[in-house]
Amino acid sequence: MIAMFYHLKIIIRNLRHNGLYSWINIAGLAVCLATVILVTLWVNDELRFDKFHKLGKDIHHCTDAFDGRMEGHQSGNGKSCGGD
């Protein structure tokens, strides 16, 4: 318990002596952690897409062209997208 307060005192001392450098490092760490969390949430959402459906592995998403609008947009199994 005493060691924890000793390390806390050293951390505070270093923040005072190297103020700007320390805050730049802390801000960089915060940005990196936020980015990792957001990317992890995004990947998790992409991997779980259509998993709720009992035939989710057979659902495909097809598009013919994309020029700002979704033309030729359809969802369904492989046969509705022109598959075999």
PDB file with one MODEL, atoms N, CA, C and O in Angstrom:
MODEL        1
ATOM      1  N   MET A   1       0.817  -1.186   0.000  1.00  0.00           N
ATOM      2  CA  MET A   1       0.000   0.000   0.000  1.00  0.00           C
ATOM      3  C   MET A   1       0.866   1.257   0.000  1.00  0.00           C
ATOM      4  O   MET A   1       0.548   2.241  -0.669  1.00  0.00           O
ATOM      5  N   ILE A   2       1.942   1.215   0.743  1.00  0.00           N
ATOM      6  CA  ILE A   2       2.850   2.357   0.796  1.00  0.00           C
ATOM      7  C   ILE A   2       3.539   2.548  -0.550  1.00  0.00           C
ATOM      8  O   ILE A   2       3.784   3.678  -0.972  1.00  0.00           O
ATOM      9  N   ALA A   3       3.855   1.428  -1.233  1.00  0.00           N
ATOM     10  CA  ALA A   3       4.510   1.514  -2.539  1.00  0.00           C
ATOM     11  C   ALA A   3       3.607   2.194  -3.559  1.00  0.00           C
ATOM     12  O   ALA A   3       4.085   2.915  -4.435  1.00  0.00           O
ATOM     13  N   MET A   4       2.295   1.963  -3.446  1.00  0.00           N
ATOM     14  CA  MET A   4       1.355   2.576  -4.376  1.00  0.00           C
ATOM     15  C   MET A   4       1.379   4.104  -4.225  1.00  0.00           C
ATOM     16  O   MET A   4       1.395   4.824  -5.223  1.00  0.00           O
ATOM     17  N   PHE A   5       1.382   4.589  -3.001  1.00  0.00           N
ATOM     18  CA  PHE A   5       1.439   6.035  -2.782  1.00  0.00           C
ATOM     19  C   PHE A   5       2.776   6.608  -3.223  1.00  0.00           C
ATOM     20  O   PHE A   5       2.839   7.738  -3.706  1.00  0.00           O
ATOM     21  N   TYR A   6       3.848   5.833  -3.059  1.00  0.00           N
ATOM     22  CA  TYR A   6       5.161   6.273  -3.506  1.00  0.00           C
ATOM     23  C   TYR A   6       5.167   6.457  -5.025  1.00  0.00           C
ATOM     24  O   TYR A   6       5.674   7.459  -5.530  1.00  0.00           O
ATOM     25  N   HIS A   7       4.600   5.483  -5.754  1.00  0.00           N
ATOM     26  CA  HIS A   7       4.544   5.582  -7.216  1.00  0.00           C
ATOM     27  C   HIS A   7       3.623   6.716  -7.649  1.00  0.00           C
ATOM     28  O   HIS A   7       3.905   7.402  -8.632  1.00  0.00           O
ATOM     29  N   LEU A   8       2.530   6.917  -6.930  1.00  0.00           N
ATOM     30  CA  LEU A   8       1.635   8.026  -7.252  1.00  0.00           C
ATOM     31  C   LEU A   8       2.340   9.359  -7.076  1.00  0.00           C
ATOM     32  O   LEU A   8       2.140  10.279  -7.870  1.00  0.00           O
ATOM     33  N   LYS A   9       3.166   9.469  -6.038  1.00  0.00           N
ATOM     34  CA  LYS A   9       3.919  10.696  -5.799  1.00  0.00           C
ATOM     35  C   LYS A   9       4.931  10.938  -6.929  1.00  0.00           C
ATOM     36  O   LYS A   9       5.127  12.078  -7.351  1.00  0.00           O
ATOM     37  N   ILE A  10       5.558   9.894  -7.405  1.00  0.00           N
ATOM     38  CA  ILE A  10       6.509  10.015  -8.516  1.00  0.00           C
ATOM     39  C   ILE A  10       5.790  10.427  -9.797  1.00  0.00           C
ATOM     40  O   ILE A  10       6.304  11.244 -10.562  1.00  0.00           O
ATOM     41  N   ILE A  11       4.612   9.871 -10.034  1.00  0.00           N
ATOM     42  CA  ILE A  11       3.840  10.226 -11.223  1.00  0.00           C
ATOM     43  C   ILE A  11       3.470  11.700 -11.196  1.00  0.00           C
ATOM     44  O   ILE A  11       3.619  12.401 -12.197  1.00  0.00           O
ATOM     45  N   ILE A  12       2.988  12.173 -10.052  1.00  0.00           N
ATOM     46  CA  ILE A  12       2.618  13.583  -9.933  1.00  0.00           C
ATOM     47  C   ILE A  12       3.839  14.478 -10.108  1.00  0.00           C
ATOM     48  O   ILE A  12       3.747  15.525 -10.748  1.00  0.00           O
ATOM     49  N   ARG A  13       4.974  14.083  -9.550  1.00  0.00           N
ATOM     50  CA  ARG A  13       6.204  14.861  -9.697  1.00  0.00           C
ATOM     51  C   ARG A  13       6.625  14.941 -11.163  1.00  0.00           C
ATOM     52  O   ARG A  13       7.018  16.004 -11.642  1.00  0.00           O
ATOM     53  N   ASN A  14       6.541  13.821 -11.868  1.00  0.00           N
ATOM     54  CA  ASN A  14       6.908  13.821 -13.291  1.00  0.00           C
ATOM     55  C   ASN A  14       5.947  14.657 -14.123  1.00  0.00           C
ATOM     56  O   ASN A  14       6.366  15.304 -15.083  1.00  0.00           O
ATOM     57  N   LEU A  15       4.660  14.656 -13.767  1.00  0.00           N
ATOM     58  CA  LEU A  15       3.704  15.496 -14.481  1.00  0.00           C
ATOM     59  C   LEU A  15       4.021  16.973 -14.295  1.00  0.00           C
ATOM     60  O   LEU A  15       3.851  17.768 -15.219  1.00  0.00           O
ATOM     61  N   ARG A  16       4.473  17.336 -13.123  1.00  0.00           N
ATOM     62  CA  ARG A  16       4.821  18.742 -12.871  1.00  0.00           C
ATOM     63  C   ARG A  16       6.087  19.146 -13.617  1.00  0.00           C
ATOM     64  O   ARG A  16       6.145  20.231 -14.196  1.00  0.00           O
ATOM     65  N   HIS A  17       7.100  18.285 -13.608  1.00  0.00           N
ATOM     66  CA  HIS A  17       8.379  18.641 -14.232  1.00  0.00           C
ATOM     67  C   HIS A  17       8.323  18.568 -15.755  1.00  0.00           C
ATOM     68  O   HIS A  17       8.934  19.392 -16.435  1.00  0.00           O
ATOM     69  N   ASN A  18       7.615  17.617 -16.284  1.00  0.00           N
ATOM     70  CA  ASN A  18       7.519  17.425 -17.733  1.00  0.00           C
ATOM     71  C   ASN A  18       6.074  17.614 -18.173  1.00  0.00           C
ATOM     72  O   ASN A  18       5.508  16.741 -18.831  1.00  0.00           O
ATOM     73  N   GLY A  19       5.488  18.715 -17.826  1.00  0.00           N
ATOM     74  CA  GLY A  19       4.058  18.947 -18.014  1.00  0.00           C
ATOM     75  C   GLY A  19       3.565  18.764 -19.427  1.00  0.00           C
ATOM     76  O   GLY A  19       2.719  17.904 -19.673  1.00  0.00           O
ATOM     77  N   LEU A  20       4.064  19.541 -20.359  1.00  0.00           N
ATOM     78  CA  LEU A  20       3.573  19.496 -21.731  1.00  0.00           C
ATOM     79  C   LEU A  20       3.842  18.133 -22.364  1.00  0.00           C
ATOM     80  O   LEU A  20       2.960  17.559 -23.003  1.00  0.00           O
ATOM     81  N   TYR A  21       5.034  17.624 -22.192  1.00  0.00           N
ATOM     82  CA  TYR A  21       5.392  16.322 -22.761  1.00  0.00           C
ATOM     83  C   TYR A  21       4.496  15.225 -22.198  1.00  0.00           C
ATOM     84  O   TYR A  21       4.056  14.344 -22.937  1.00  0.00           O
ATOM     85  N   SER A  22       4.224  15.271 -20.906  1.00  0.00           N
ATOM     86  CA  SER A  22       3.370  14.265 -20.281  1.00  0.00           C
ATOM     87  C   SER A  22       1.945  14.345 -20.796  1.00  0.00           C
ATOM     88  O   SER A  22       1.327  13.319 -21.079  1.00  0.00           O
ATOM     89  N   TRP A  23       1.417  15.559 -20.921  1.00  0.00           N
ATOM     90  CA  TRP A  23       0.041  15.686 -21.395  1.00  0.00           C
ATOM     91  C   TRP A  23      -0.089  15.303 -22.865  1.00  0.00           C
ATOM     92  O   TRP A  23      -1.137  14.803 -23.276  1.00  0.00           O
ATOM     93  N   ILE A  24       0.942  15.523 -23.656  1.00  0.00           N
ATOM     94  CA  ILE A  24       0.919  15.068 -25.053  1.00  0.00           C
ATOM     95  C   ILE A  24       0.875  13.538 -25.090  1.00  0.00           C
ATOM     96  O   ILE A  24       0.133  12.958 -25.882  1.00  0.00           O
ATOM     97  N   ASN A  25       1.654  12.895 -24.249  1.00  0.00           N
ATOM     98  CA  ASN A  25       1.646  11.428 -24.191  1.00  0.00           C
ATOM     99  C   ASN A  25       0.306  10.897 -23.707  1.00  0.00           C
ATOM    100  O   ASN A  25      -0.196   9.910 -24.245  1.00  0.00           O
ATOM    101  N   ILE A  26      -0.278  11.534 -22.703  1.00  0.00           N
ATOM    102  CA  ILE A  26      -1.575  11.088 -22.187  1.00  0.00           C
ATOM    103  C   ILE A  26      -2.663  11.279 -23.239  1.00  0.00           C
ATOM    104  O   ILE A  26      -3.524  10.414 -23.405  1.00  0.00           O
ATOM    105  N   ALA A  27      -2.632  12.405 -23.951  1.00  0.00           N
ATOM    106  CA  ALA A  27      -3.615  12.642 -25.014  1.00  0.00           C
ATOM    107  C   ALA A  27      -3.457  11.630 -26.145  1.00  0.00           C
ATOM    108  O   ALA A  27      -4.448  11.138 -26.683  1.00  0.00           O
ATOM    109  N   GLY A  28      -2.223  11.323 -26.502  1.00  0.00           N
ATOM    110  CA  GLY A  28      -1.987  10.316 -27.543  1.00  0.00           C
ATOM    111  C   GLY A  28      -2.491   8.948 -27.128  1.00  0.00           C
ATOM    112  O   GLY A  28      -3.074   8.226 -27.936  1.00  0.00           O
ATOM    113  N   LEU A  29      -2.269   8.589 -25.873  1.00  0.00           N
ATOM    114  CA  LEU A  29      -2.758   7.313 -25.364  1.00  0.00           C
ATOM    115  C   LEU A  29      -4.280   7.269 -25.382  1.00  0.00           C
ATOM    116  O   LEU A  29      -4.868   6.247 -25.737  1.00  0.00           O
ATOM    117  N   ALA A  30      -4.918   8.365 -25.002  1.00  0.00           N
ATOM    118  CA  ALA A  30      -6.383   8.422 -25.000  1.00  0.00           C
ATOM    119  C   ALA A  30      -6.942   8.287 -26.414  1.00  0.00           C
ATOM    120  O   ALA A  30      -7.930   7.584 -26.627  1.00  0.00           O
ATOM    121  N   VAL A  31      -6.315   8.957 -27.380  1.00  0.00           N
ATOM    122  CA  VAL A  31      -6.765   8.872 -28.773  1.00  0.00           C
ATOM    123  C   VAL A  31      -6.594   7.445 -29.298  1.00  0.00           C
ATOM    124  O   VAL A  31      -7.476   6.921 -29.978  1.00  0.00           O
ATOM    125  N   CYS A  32      -5.469   6.827 -28.985  1.00  0.00           N
ATOM    126  CA  CYS A  32      -5.226   5.451 -29.434  1.00  0.00           C
ATOM    127  C   CYS A  32      -6.220   4.475 -28.825  1.00  0.00           C
ATOM    128  O   CYS A  32      -6.740   3.605 -29.524  1.00  0.00           O
ATOM    129  N   LEU A  33      -6.488   4.606 -27.546  1.00  0.00           N
ATOM    130  CA  LEU A  33      -7.452   3.717 -26.899  1.00  0.00           C
ATOM    131  C   LEU A  33      -8.854   3.908 -27.471  1.00  0.00           C
ATOM    132  O   LEU A  33      -9.570   2.932 -27.697  1.00  0.00           O
ATOM    133  N   ALA A  34      -9.247   5.156 -27.705  1.00  0.00           N
ATOM    134  CA  ALA A  34     -10.562   5.411 -28.289  1.00  0.00           C
ATOM    135  C   ALA A  34     -10.657   4.818 -29.695  1.00  0.00           C
ATOM    136  O   ALA A  34     -11.691   4.262 -30.064  1.00  0.00           O
ATOM    137  N   THR A  35      -9.585   4.933 -30.479  1.00  0.00           N
ATOM    138  CA  THR A  35      -9.571   4.374 -31.833  1.00  0.00           C
ATOM    139  C   THR A  35      -9.681   2.861 -31.800  1.00  0.00           C
ATOM    140  O   THR A  35     -10.438   2.278 -32.576  1.00  0.00           O
ATOM    141  N   VAL A  36      -8.942   2.225 -30.920  1.00  0.00           N
ATOM    142  CA  VAL A  36      -8.999   0.764 -30.807  1.00  0.00           C
ATOM    143  C   VAL A  36     -10.396   0.310 -30.400  1.00  0.00           C
ATOM    144  O   VAL A  36     -10.910  -0.671 -30.936  1.00  0.00           O
ATOM    145  N   ILE A  37     -11.009   1.014 -29.463  1.00  0.00           N
ATOM    146  CA  ILE A  37     -12.357   0.645 -29.030  1.00  0.00           C
ATOM    147  C   ILE A  37     -13.350   0.805 -30.169  1.00  0.00           C
ATOM    148  O   ILE A  37     -14.181  -0.077 -30.385  1.00  0.00           O
ATOM    149  N   LEU A  38     -13.283   1.915 -30.905  1.00  0.00           N
ATOM    150  CA  LEU A  38     -14.211   2.134 -32.012  1.00  0.00           C
ATOM    151  C   LEU A  38     -14.015   1.121 -33.139  1.00  0.00           C
ATOM    152  O   LEU A  38     -14.993   0.621 -33.694  1.00  0.00           O
ATOM    153  N   VAL A  39     -12.773   0.815 -33.479  1.00  0.00           N
ATOM    154  CA  VAL A  39     -12.512  -0.178 -34.529  1.00  0.00           C
ATOM    155  C   VAL A  39     -12.995  -1.557 -34.085  1.00  0.00           C
ATOM    156  O   VAL A  39     -13.561  -2.301 -34.886  1.00  0.00           O
ATOM    157  N   THR A  40     -12.777  -1.902 -32.825  1.00  0.00           N
ATOM    158  CA  THR A  40     -13.244  -3.189 -32.309  1.00  0.00           C
ATOM    159  C   THR A  40     -14.763  -3.279 -32.370  1.00  0.00           C
ATOM    160  O   THR A  40     -15.303  -4.312 -32.767  1.00  0.00           O
ATOM    161  N   LEU A  41     -15.455  -2.217 -31.986  1.00  0.00           N
ATOM    162  CA  LEU A  41     -16.915  -2.211 -32.063  1.00  0.00           C
ATOM    163  C   LEU A  41     -17.396  -2.314 -33.505  1.00  0.00           C
ATOM    164  O   LEU A  41     -18.374  -3.007 -33.782  1.00  0.00           O
ATOM    165  N   TRP A  42     -16.718  -1.632 -34.425  1.00  0.00           N
ATOM    166  CA  TRP A  42     -17.107  -1.679 -35.832  1.00  0.00           C
ATOM    167  C   TRP A  42     -16.910  -3.086 -36.415  1.00  0.00           C
ATOM    168  O   TRP A  42     -17.787  -3.604 -37.106  1.00  0.00           O
ATOM    169  N   VAL A  43     -15.757  -3.698 -36.133  1.00  0.00           N
ATOM    170  CA  VAL A  43     -15.484  -5.048 -36.645  1.00  0.00           C
ATOM    171  C   VAL A  43     -16.477  -6.045 -36.054  1.00  0.00           C
ATOM    172  O   VAL A  43     -16.968  -6.929 -36.757  1.00  0.00           O
ATOM    173  N   ASN A  44     -16.769  -5.902 -34.768  1.00  0.00           N
ATOM    174  CA  ASN A  44     -17.734  -6.792 -34.126  1.00  0.00           C
ATOM    175  C   ASN A  44     -19.106  -6.650 -34.777  1.00  0.00           C
ATOM    176  O   ASN A  44     -19.793  -7.649 -34.990  1.00  0.00           O
ATOM    177  N   ASP A  45     -19.511  -5.428 -35.093  1.00  0.00           N
ATOM    178  CA  ASP A  45     -20.795  -5.210 -35.751  1.00  0.00           C
ATOM    179  C   ASP A  45     -20.806  -5.818 -37.148  1.00  0.00           C
ATOM    180  O   ASP A  45     -21.802  -6.414 -37.557  1.00  0.00           O
ATOM    181  N   GLU A  46     -19.708  -5.674 -37.881  1.00  0.00           N
ATOM    182  CA  GLU A  46     -19.636  -6.240 -39.230  1.00  0.00           C
ATOM    183  C   GLU A  46     -19.662  -7.764 -39.201  1.00  0.00           C
ATOM    184  O   GLU A  46     -20.259  -8.389 -40.078  1.00  0.00           O
ATOM    185  N   LEU A  47     -19.027  -8.363 -38.214  1.00  0.00           N
ATOM    186  CA  LEU A  47     -18.999  -9.824 -38.138  1.00  0.00           C
ATOM    187  C   LEU A  47     -20.335 -10.399 -37.689  1.00  0.00           C
ATOM    188  O   LEU A  47     -20.651 -11.544 -38.010  1.00  0.00           O
ATOM    189  N   ARG A  48     -21.122  -9.626 -36.954  1.00  0.00           N
ATOM    190  CA  ARG A  48     -22.405 -10.113 -36.462  1.00  0.00           C
ATOM    191  C   ARG A  48     -23.547  -9.816 -37.423  1.00  0.00           C
ATOM    192  O   ARG A  48     -24.690 -10.165 -37.129  1.00  0.00           O
ATOM    193  N   PHE A  49     -23.279  -9.186 -38.557  1.00  0.00           N
ATOM    194  CA  PHE A  49     -24.333  -8.801 -39.495  1.00  0.00           C
ATOM    195  C   PHE A  49     -25.057 -10.042 -39.995  1.00  0.00           C
ATOM    196  O   PHE A  49     -24.415 -10.976 -40.475  1.00  0.00           O
ATOM    197  N   ASP A  50     -26.367 -10.066 -39.893  1.00  0.00           N
ATOM    198  CA  ASP A  50     -27.249 -11.161 -40.326  1.00  0.00           C
ATOM    199  C   ASP A  50     -27.033 -12.457 -39.552  1.00  0.00           C
ATOM    200  O   ASP A  50     -27.475 -13.506 -40.020  1.00  0.00           O
ATOM    201  N   LYS A  51     -26.386 -12.442 -38.407  1.00  0.00           N
ATOM    202  CA  LYS A  51     -26.221 -13.663 -37.609  1.00  0.00           C
ATOM    203  C   LYS A  51     -27.518 -14.043 -36.900  1.00  0.00           C
ATOM    204  O   LYS A  51     -27.690 -15.196 -36.503  1.00  0.00           O
ATOM    205  N   PHE A  52     -28.441 -13.075 -36.736  1.00  0.00           N
ATOM    206  CA  PHE A  52     -29.691 -13.359 -36.046  1.00  0.00           C
ATOM    207  C   PHE A  52     -30.598 -14.255 -36.880  1.00  0.00           C
ATOM    208  O   PHE A  52     -31.461 -14.942 -36.334  1.00  0.00           O
ATOM    209  N   HIS A  53     -30.413 -14.254 -38.184  1.00  0.00           N
ATOM    210  CA  HIS A  53     -31.261 -15.019 -39.092  1.00  0.00           C
ATOM    211  C   HIS A  53     -30.800 -16.466 -39.121  1.00  0.00           C
ATOM    212  O   HIS A  53     -29.597 -16.724 -39.155  1.00  0.00           O
ATOM    213  N   LYS A  54     -31.732 -17.419 -39.107  1.00  0.00           N
ATOM    214  CA  LYS A  54     -31.317 -18.827 -39.076  1.00  0.00           C
ATOM    215  C   LYS A  54     -30.629 -19.267 -40.367  1.00  0.00           C
ATOM    216  O   LYS A  54     -29.883 -20.245 -40.361  1.00  0.00           O
ATOM    217  N   LEU A  55     -30.867 -18.564 -41.468  1.00  0.00           N
ATOM    218  CA  LEU A  55     -30.157 -18.839 -42.727  1.00  0.00           C
ATOM    219  C   LEU A  55     -29.231 -17.678 -43.070  1.00  0.00           C
ATOM    220  O   LEU A  55     -29.049 -17.355 -44.244  1.00  0.00           O
ATOM    221  N   GLY A  56     -28.651 -17.057 -42.064  1.00  0.00           N
ATOM    222  CA  GLY A  56     -27.807 -15.883 -42.252  1.00  0.00           C
ATOM    223  C   GLY A  56     -26.593 -16.136 -43.117  1.00  0.00           C
ATOM    224  O   GLY A  56     -26.142 -15.234 -43.822  1.00  0.00           O
ATOM    225  N   LYS A  57     -26.049 -17.350 -43.080  1.00  0.00           N
ATOM    226  CA  LYS A  57     -24.863 -17.638 -43.893  1.00  0.00           C
ATOM    227  C   LYS A  57     -25.189 -17.682 -45.382  1.00  0.00           C
ATOM    228  O   LYS A  57     -24.286 -17.597 -46.215  1.00  0.00           O
ATOM    229  N   ASP A  58     -26.474 -17.815 -45.728  1.00  0.00           N
ATOM    230  CA  ASP A  58     -26.881 -17.873 -47.129  1.00  0.00           C
ATOM    231  C   ASP A  58     -27.341 -16.526 -47.668  1.00  0.00           C
ATOM    232  O   ASP A  58     -27.709 -16.427 -48.838  1.00  0.00           O
ATOM    233  N   ILE A  59     -27.328 -15.482 -46.830  1.00  0.00           N
ATOM    234  CA  ILE A  59     -27.770 -14.163 -47.278  1.00  0.00           C
ATOM    235  C   ILE A  59     -26.590 -13.429 -47.895  1.00  0.00           C
ATOM    236  O   ILE A  59     -25.506 -13.375 -47.314  1.00  0.00           O
ATOM    237  N   HIS A  60     -26.813 -12.864 -49.082  1.00  0.00           N
ATOM    238  CA  HIS A  60     -25.780 -12.121 -49.791  1.00  0.00           C
ATOM    239  C   HIS A  60     -26.304 -10.733 -50.116  1.00  0.00           C
ATOM    240  O   HIS A  60     -27.514 -10.521 -50.187  1.00  0.00           O
ATOM    241  N   HIS A  61     -25.416  -9.810 -50.309  1.00  0.00           N
ATOM    242  CA  HIS A  61     -25.765  -8.434 -50.649  1.00  0.00           C
ATOM    243  C   HIS A  61     -25.121  -8.117 -51.990  1.00  0.00           C
ATOM    244  O   HIS A  61     -23.900  -8.196 -52.125  1.00  0.00           O
ATOM    245  N   CYS A  62     -25.924  -7.761 -52.976  1.00  0.00           N
ATOM    246  CA  CYS A  62     -25.420  -7.503 -54.326  1.00  0.00           C
ATOM    247  C   CYS A  62     -25.738  -6.080 -54.740  1.00  0.00           C
ATOM    248  O   CYS A  62     -26.828  -5.577 -54.467  1.00  0.00           O
ATOM    249  N   THR A  63     -24.797  -5.435 -55.395  1.00  0.00           N
ATOM    250  CA  THR A  63     -25.038  -4.123 -55.987  1.00  0.00           C
ATOM    251  C   THR A  63     -24.482  -4.132 -57.401  1.00  0.00           C
ATOM    252  O   THR A  63     -23.446  -4.740 -57.670  1.00  0.00           O
ATOM    253  N   ASP A  64     -25.180  -3.451 -58.301  1.00  0.00           N
ATOM    254  CA  ASP A  64     -24.723  -3.353 -59.686  1.00  0.00           C
ATOM    255  C   ASP A  64     -23.822  -2.146 -59.879  1.00  0.00           C
ATOM    256  O   ASP A  64     -22.788  -2.243 -60.540  1.00  0.00           O
ATOM    257  N   ALA A  65     -24.204  -1.004 -59.308  1.00  0.00           N
ATOM    258  CA  ALA A  65     -23.435   0.223 -59.479  1.00  0.00           C
ATOM    259  C   ALA A  65     -23.639   1.084 -58.243  1.00  0.00           C
ATOM    260  O   ALA A  65     -24.652   0.985 -57.549  1.00  0.00           O
ATOM    261  N   PHE A  66     -22.661   1.919 -57.990  1.00  0.00           N
ATOM    262  CA  PHE A  66     -22.784   2.848 -56.872  1.00  0.00           C
ATOM    263  C   PHE A  66     -22.242   4.186 -57.320  1.00  0.00           C
ATOM    264  O   PHE A  66     -21.038   4.357 -57.506  1.00  0.00           O
ATOM    265  N   ASP A  67     -23.144   5.126 -57.489  1.00  0.00           N
ATOM    266  CA  ASP A  67     -22.736   6.480 -57.870  1.00  0.00           C
ATOM    267  C   ASP A  67     -23.400   7.496 -56.944  1.00  0.00           C
ATOM    268  O   ASP A  67     -23.876   8.537 -57.396  1.00  0.00           O
ATOM    269  N   GLY A  68     -23.430   7.195 -55.672  1.00  0.00           N
ATOM    270  CA  GLY A  68     -24.090   8.058 -54.711  1.00  0.00           C
ATOM    271  C   GLY A  68     -25.473   7.557 -54.372  1.00  0.00           C
ATOM    272  O   GLY A  68     -26.020   7.895 -53.322  1.00  0.00           O
ATOM    273  N   ARG A  69     -26.041   6.758 -55.247  1.00  0.00           N
ATOM    274  CA  ARG A  69     -27.341   6.129 -54.996  1.00  0.00           C
ATOM    275  C   ARG A  69     -27.146   4.621 -55.091  1.00  0.00           C
ATOM    276  O   ARG A  69     -26.228   4.141 -55.756  1.00  0.00           O
ATOM    277  N   MET A  70     -27.996   3.906 -54.437  1.00  0.00           N
ATOM    278  CA  MET A  70     -27.932   2.446 -54.510  1.00  0.00           C
ATOM    279  C   MET A  70     -28.846   1.985 -55.646  1.00  0.00           C
ATOM    280  O   MET A  70     -30.045   1.790 -55.448  1.00  0.00           O
ATOM    281  N   GLU A  71     -28.275   1.815 -56.825  1.00  0.00           N
ATOM    282  CA  GLU A  71     -29.044   1.302 -57.951  1.00  0.00           C
ATOM    283  C   GLU A  71     -28.748  -0.173 -58.097  1.00  0.00           C
ATOM    284  O   GLU A  71     -27.612  -0.612 -57.921  1.00  0.00           O
ATOM    285  N   GLY A  72     -29.752  -0.918 -58.413  1.00  0.00           N
ATOM    286  CA  GLY A  72     -29.570  -2.346 -58.560  1.00  0.00           C
ATOM    287  C   GLY A  72     -29.326  -3.028 -57.234  1.00  0.00           C
ATOM    288  O   GLY A  72     -28.714  -4.095 -57.189  1.00  0.00           O
ATOM    289  N   HIS A  73     -29.795  -2.430 -56.152  1.00  0.00           N
ATOM    290  CA  HIS A  73     -29.574  -2.966 -54.810  1.00  0.00           C
ATOM    291  C   HIS A  73     -30.565  -4.080 -54.540  1.00  0.00           C
ATOM    292  O   HIS A  73     -31.768  -3.901 -54.725  1.00  0.00           O
ATOM    293  N   GLN A  74     -30.073  -5.217 -54.109  1.00  0.00           N
ATOM    294  CA  GLN A  74     -30.954  -6.306 -53.718  1.00  0.00           C
ATOM    295  C   GLN A  74     -30.269  -7.151 -52.675  1.00  0.00           C
ATOM    296  O   GLN A  74     -29.042  -7.243 -52.635  1.00  0.00           O
ATOM    297  N   SER A  75     -31.055  -7.755 -51.848  1.00  0.00           N
ATOM    298  CA  SER A  75     -30.549  -8.674 -50.844  1.00  0.00           C
ATOM    299  C   SER A  75     -31.316  -9.979 -50.988  1.00  0.00           C
ATOM    300  O   SER A  75     -32.473  -9.997 -51.407  1.00  0.00           O
ATOM    301  N   GLY A  76     -30.672 -11.031 -50.643  1.00  0.00           N
ATOM    302  CA  GLY A  76     -31.322 -12.340 -50.714  1.00  0.00           C
ATOM    303  C   GLY A  76     -30.306 -13.421 -50.801  1.00  0.00           C
ATOM    304  O   GLY A  76     -29.139 -13.208 -50.471  1.00  0.00           O
ATOM    305  N   ASN A  77     -30.724 -14.598 -51.244  1.00  0.00           N
ATOM    306  CA  ASN A  77     -29.782 -15.698 -51.393  1.00  0.00           C
ATOM    307  C   ASN A  77     -29.033 -15.572 -52.721  1.00  0.00           C
ATOM    308  O   ASN A  77     -29.306 -14.657 -53.498  1.00  0.00           O
ATOM    309  N   GLY A  78     -28.104 -16.470 -52.984  1.00  0.00           N
ATOM    310  CA  GLY A  78     -27.267 -16.381 -54.169  1.00  0.00           C
ATOM    311  C   GLY A  78     -28.053 -16.406 -55.476  1.00  0.00           C
ATOM    312  O   GLY A  78     -27.617 -15.808 -56.459  1.00  0.00           O
ATOM    313  N   LYS A  79     -29.199 -17.083 -55.511  1.00  0.00           N
ATOM    314  CA  LYS A  79     -29.986 -17.190 -56.745  1.00  0.00           C
ATOM    315  C   LYS A  79     -30.598 -15.854 -57.142  1.00  0.00           C
ATOM    316  O   LYS A  79     -30.698 -15.550 -58.330  1.00  0.00           O
ATOM    317  N   SER A  80     -31.009 -15.052 -56.159  1.00  0.00           N
ATOM    318  CA  SER A  80     -31.612 -13.772 -56.501  1.00  0.00           C
ATOM    319  C   SER A  80     -30.560 -12.757 -56.961  1.00  0.00           C
ATOM    320  O   SER A  80     -30.907 -11.747 -57.574  1.00  0.00           O
ATOM    321  N   CYS A  81     -29.302 -13.009 -56.677  1.00  0.00           N
ATOM    322  CA  CYS A  81     -28.232 -12.097 -57.113  1.00  0.00           C
ATOM    323  C   CYS A  81     -27.591 -12.556 -58.396  1.00  0.00           C
ATOM    324  O   CYS A  81     -26.567 -12.009 -58.806  1.00  0.00           O
ATOM    325  N   GLY A  82     -28.170 -13.550 -59.042  1.00  0.00           N
ATOM    326  CA  GLY A  82     -27.623 -14.013 -60.306  1.00  0.00           C
ATOM    327  C   GLY A  82     -26.692 -15.191 -60.144  1.00  0.00           C
ATOM    328  O   GLY A  82     -26.016 -15.578 -61.097  1.00  0.00           O
ATOM    329  N   GLY A  83     -26.641 -15.766 -58.966  1.00  0.00           N
ATOM    330  CA  GLY A  83     -25.794 -16.934 -58.745  1.00  0.00           C
ATOM    331  C   GLY A  83     -26.440 -18.202 -59.247  1.00  0.00           C
ATOM    332  O   GLY A  83     -27.539 -18.168 -59.801  1.00  0.00           O
ATOM    333  N   ASP A  84     -25.774 -19.309 -59.061  1.00  0.00           N
ATOM    334  CA  ASP A  84     -26.290 -20.603 -59.530  1.00  0.00           C
ATOM    335  C   ASP A  84     -27.418 -21.094 -58.667  1.00  0.00           C
ATOM    336  O   ASP A  84     -27.968 -22.166 -58.919  1.00  0.00           O
TER     337      ASP A  84
ENDMDL
END
